[in-house]
Amino acid sequence: IMVARGDLGVELSLPEIPAIQKRMIAESRRYGKPVIVATQMLESMITAPVPTRAEVSDVATAVYEGADCVMLSAESAAGQYPVEAVSFMDDIIRHVERDPGYRQTLDATQAEWGKTIGDAVTKATYQTAIAVDASALVAYTLSGTTALRAARERPPMPILGITTSLETARRLALSYGVHAVHVEEDIHSFGEMVDTAVRIAVEEDLGKSGDRLAITAGVPFAKPGTTNIMRVTTIGDTNPPSKFDGVQS
């Protein structure tokens, strides 16, 4: 979902836009849809090396409201200071996300979970990841739905979305906290599920020896809409992944 304030300003009165932006972000998050806020975020940086205080507040507000992305337009496409504009936006986002009030705001505005098995398992994985201080939440996903469910809750750790669909990996790149990785081969067993998650987490610098991963997937493997299992594993653990390791999809 794109909150294009320029287009909204053509169709609506300007004082209406902030409230509409807030509602659009909230509804997008409720349904697990990535939402981007754009238009004139750091407009003055087309010709100036630093933004105005009002522009900084505008970017910060979008982040506090829970947007997945904030987007520059002319600032980076045709402006005189494109690198500085991107750097300032990144700096603003990082400062907001370090603010304790940011986490409190997100937790207070969480949407209600659905009643499906996939919702229940993703919720359990999210809560477990927080409880065990996991370095990453790993979601095996074909359609992207599981990763989007997790991203909706804005977890404090990265979401490693592993998928065999290149289209899904590209789409997930826009979602909050999702580090999408495209793999060529499907997994076929619980042991392979754990081993692949650990290997990719280490390769992508999302975990090291001794860190924990909260993993969710679905059986039968490689079938969309089957999210129904969760596993917590420790990177570097030499114990067998599961007594069900021989179970095939």
matplotlib code that plots the C-alpha trace (Angstrom):
import matplotlib.pyplot as plt

x = [0.0, 1.4, 0.4, 1.2, 0.5, 0.9, -2.0, -4.0, -3.4, -5.0, -8.1, -8.5, -8.0, -4.5, -5.6, -7.3, -4.1, -2.3, -5.3, -5.8, -2.1, -2.4, -5.5, -4.0, -0.9, -3.0, -5.3, -2.4, -0.6, -3.8, -4.1, -0.4, 0.1, 3.4, 2.8, 5.0, 4.8, 6.1, 6.1, 8.0, 9.5, 12.8, 11.8, 14.2, 17.2, 16.7, 18.7, 19.9, 22.4, 20.3, 16.6, 14.3, 13.1, 9.6, 10.8, 12.7, 9.5, 7.5, 9.8, 9.8, 6.0, 5.7, 8.1, 6.3, 3.0, 4.4, 5.1, 7.1, 9.0, 9.5, 10.5, 12.4, 11.5, 13.0, 15.4, 17.4, 16.3, 17.1, 18.3, 21.7, 22.3, 21.0, 23.6, 23.0, 19.2, 19.4, 21.9, 19.7, 16.6, 18.5, 19.7, 16.2, 14.8, 17.6, 17.1, 13.4, 13.8, 16.2, 13.6, 11.9, 8.7, 8.8, 8.5, 5.8, 3.8, 4.1, 3.1, 0.1, -1.2, -0.8, -3.7, -5.7, -4.4, -6.6, -8.0, -6.3, -3.6, -1.1, -1.9, -1.7, 1.7, 3.2, 2.0, 3.6, 6.8, 6.9, 6.3, 8.8, 11.4, 11.0, 11.0, 14.2, 15.9, 16.4, 18.8, 16.3, 12.8, 13.0, 10.0, 9.9, 7.4, 6.3, 3.6, 5.1, 2.1, 4.0, 6.7, 4.1, 2.2, 5.4, 6.3, 2.9, 3.9, 7.1, 9.4, 12.6, 14.7, 15.1, 12.8, 14.7, 12.3, 13.4, 11.6, 12.0, 10.0, 12.1, 9.0, 8.1, 11.7, 11.6, 8.2, 9.2, 12.2, 9.7, 8.3, 9.4, 12.4, 12.3, 15.6, 14.4, 16.6, 15.9, 16.9, 16.8, 15.9, 12.9, 13.4, 12.1, 12.7, 12.8, 16.5, 17.0, 14.7, 16.9, 20.2, 19.2, 17.9, 21.2, 23.4, 21.6, 21.3, 25.1, 25.9, 23.6, 25.1, 21.8, 23.3, 26.5, 27.4, 25.3, 22.5, 18.9, 16.6, 12.8, 11.8, 8.4, 7.4, 4.7, 4.2, 3.8, 6.9, 6.9, 3.1, 1.7, -0.8, 0.4, 2.3, 1.8, 5.1, 7.6, 11.1, 13.7, 17.3, 20.7, 23.3, 26.2, 24.1, 25.4, 22.3, 20.1, 17.5, 14.5, 13.4, 11.0, 14.0, 13.0, 9.5, 9.2, 6.9]
y = [0.0, 3.4, 6.4, 9.0, 12.3, 14.3, 12.5, 12.6, 16.4, 16.7, 14.8, 15.9, 19.0, 19.2, 19.1, 15.7, 14.0, 13.3, 11.4, 9.5, 8.5, 7.2, 5.2, 3.7, 2.6, 1.0, -0.8, -2.0, -3.4, -5.0, -7.0, -7.7, -5.6, -3.7, 0.1, 2.8, 6.5, 8.8, 12.4, 15.4, 13.7, 15.6, 17.9, 20.7, 18.4, 18.7, 21.9, 21.9, 19.6, 19.3, 18.8, 21.1, 20.1, 19.7, 17.2, 15.2, 15.1, 14.0, 11.1, 10.2, 10.3, 7.8, 5.4, 5.8, 5.1, 1.7, 2.2, -0.6, 1.9, 5.6, 6.7, 9.5, 10.8, 13.9, 14.1, 11.1, 11.0, 14.6, 16.4, 17.9, 15.9, 12.3, 10.5, 13.0, 12.6, 8.8, 9.1, 11.5, 9.4, 6.3, 8.2, 9.4, 5.9, 4.4, 7.1, 6.5, 2.7, 3.1, 5.1, 3.0, 4.8, 3.4, -0.2, 0.8, 2.5, -0.6, -3.0, -0.9, -0.9, -4.5, -5.9, -8.9, -12.2, -14.3, -17.7, -19.9, -22.5, -20.3, -17.3, -19.3, -20.9, -17.6, -15.9, -18.6, -18.3, -14.5, -14.8, -17.6, -15.6, -12.8, -15.0, -16.8, -13.6, -15.2, -13.5, -14.1, -15.4, -17.8, -18.2, -20.7, -19.3, -20.0, -17.3, -14.9, -14.9, -16.3, -13.7, -11.0, -12.2, -12.0, -8.6, -7.2, -7.5, -5.5, -8.0, -6.6, -9.2, -9.7, -12.0, -14.3, -15.2, -18.3, -19.0, -20.9, -18.2, -15.4, -13.3, -13.7, -12.9, -9.6, -8.7, -9.4, -7.1, -4.2, -5.5, -4.4, -6.3, -9.0, -10.3, -12.4, -15.1, -17.0, -20.7, -23.1, -26.3, -27.2, -28.7, -32.2, -33.0, -31.4, -31.9, -30.1, -27.3, -26.7, -27.1, -24.8, -22.1, -22.2, -22.1, -19.2, -17.2, -17.5, -16.7, -13.6, -12.5, -12.9, -15.3, -16.8, -19.8, -19.9, -17.8, -19.1, -19.2, -19.5, -21.3, -21.8, -23.8, -26.0, -29.8, -30.9, -28.9, -26.7, -26.4, -22.9, -22.2, -25.1, -23.2, -25.6, -26.2, -24.3, -25.2, -23.4, -24.3, -23.1, -22.3, -24.8, -27.3, -30.8, -32.6, -34.3, -31.8, -34.0, -37.5, -36.8, -36.0, -38.8, -37.5, -36.5, -34.1]
z = [0.0, -1.0, 1.1, -1.6, 0.2, -3.1, -4.7, -1.5, -1.4, -4.8, -3.9, -0.2, 1.9, 3.4, 7.1, 6.4, 5.2, 8.6, 10.0, 6.8, 6.7, 10.2, 9.4, 6.2, 8.0, 10.8, 8.4, 6.3, 9.3, 10.6, 7.3, 7.1, 4.0, 3.5, 3.6, 2.2, 3.1, 0.3, -1.1, 0.0, 3.0, 2.8, 0.0, 1.0, 0.4, -3.3, -3.0, 0.6, 2.3, 5.5, 6.1, 8.0, 11.5, 10.2, 7.6, 10.3, 12.3, 9.3, 8.7, 12.4, 12.6, 9.7, 11.5, 14.9, 13.2, 12.0, 8.3, 6.6, 4.4, 3.9, 0.4, -1.2, -4.6, -6.2, -3.3, -4.5, -8.2, -9.2, -6.1, -5.5, -2.3, -3.0, -0.8, 2.1, 1.8, 2.1, 4.9, 6.9, 6.4, 7.6, 10.6, 11.5, 11.3, 13.4, 16.2, 16.3, 16.5, 19.4, 21.3, 24.1, 23.3, 19.7, 21.0, 23.5, 20.7, 18.4, 21.2, 22.1, 18.6, 17.7, 15.6, 16.9, 15.6, 13.3, 14.3, 11.7, 12.5, 10.6, 12.7, 15.9, 15.1, 13.9, 17.1, 19.1, 17.2, 17.6, 21.4, 21.8, 19.8, 22.3, 25.3, 24.4, 23.0, 19.6, 17.2, 14.4, 13.7, 10.7, 8.5, 5.7, 3.3, -0.3, -0.7, 1.8, 4.2, 7.2, 7.0, 6.6, 9.6, 11.7, 10.2, 11.2, 14.8, 14.3, 16.3, 17.8, 16.0, 12.2, 10.3, 8.0, 5.2, 3.3, 0.1, -3.2, -4.9, -6.3, -6.7, -3.0, -1.9, -3.9, -2.5, 1.1, 0.8, 1.3, 4.6, 8.0, 9.4, 6.8, 5.4, 2.4, 1.0, -2.2, -2.2, -5.1, -3.4, -1.2, 2.2, 2.8, 6.5, 9.9, 10.1, 6.8, 7.9, 11.0, 9.2, 6.4, 8.8, 10.8, 7.8, 6.2, 9.4, 9.9, 6.3, 6.4, 9.7, 11.6, 14.2, 15.6, 17.6, 20.8, 19.4, 19.3, 16.3, 16.4, 13.3, 11.7, 8.7, 7.4, 6.8, 4.1, 3.1, 0.0, 0.1, 0.6, 3.4, 5.7, 8.5, 11.4, 13.2, 15.3, 16.5, 18.6, 17.9, 19.1, 16.5, 17.0, 18.8, 17.9, 19.1, 16.5, 15.2, 15.9, 16.4, 13.5, 11.2, 8.9, 8.3, 4.6, 2.9]

ax = plt.figure().add_subplot(projection="3d")
ax.plot(x, y, z, "-o")
ax.set_aspect("equal")
plt.show()
